[in-house]
Amino acid sequence: MSTNTNAEVIEKERSMARTTAIGLGVWLAVTVAAVVLLLLFGDVISSLFV
């Protein structure tokens, strides 16, 4: 493998890692938002169904 090919592989790995990190960050933000909303409005939401 040439140095150029190694650089391309490393760049592709970094791009995939960046995409994965962004996806995990979004998932974590959505999860935290859901937990906070349930903590704040859980009683109101449950009273709608009871």
C-alpha positions in Angstrom: 0.0 0.0 0.0 1.3 3.4 -0.9 1.3 6.4 1.5 -1.5 8.0 -0.5 -3.7 5.0 -0.1 -3.1 4.9 3.6 -4.0 8.6 3.8 -7.2 7.9 2.0 -8.1 5.0 4.2 -7.4 7.1 7.4 -9.5 9.9 6.0 -12.4 7.6 5.3 -12.1 6.1 8.8 -12.1 9.6 10.4 -15.2 10.5 8.3 -17.0 7.3 9.5 -16.0 8.0 13.1 -17.2 11.6 12.9 -20.6 10.4 11.5 -20.9 7.9 14.2 -20.1 10.4 16.9 -22.7 12.9 15.5 -25.3 10.1 15.4 -24.6 9.1 19.0 -24.7 12.7 20.1 -28.1 13.2 18.5 -29.4 10.0 20.0 -28.2 11.1 23.4 -29.8 14.5 23.1 -33.1 13.0 22.0 -33.0 10.6 24.9 -32.2 13.3 27.5 -35.0 15.5 26.1 -37.5 12.6 26.3 -36.5 11.9 29.9 -36.7 15.6 30.9 -40.1 16.0 29.2 -41.4 12.9 31.0 -40.1 14.2 34.3 -41.7 17.6 33.8 -45.0 16.5 32.2 -45.4 12.8 33.2 -48.4 13.5 35.5 -50.2 15.5 32.9 -49.6 12.9 30.2 -50.7 10.0 32.4 -53.8 11.9 33.4 -54.9 12.1 29.8 -55.0 8.3 29.5 -56.6 7.6 32.9 
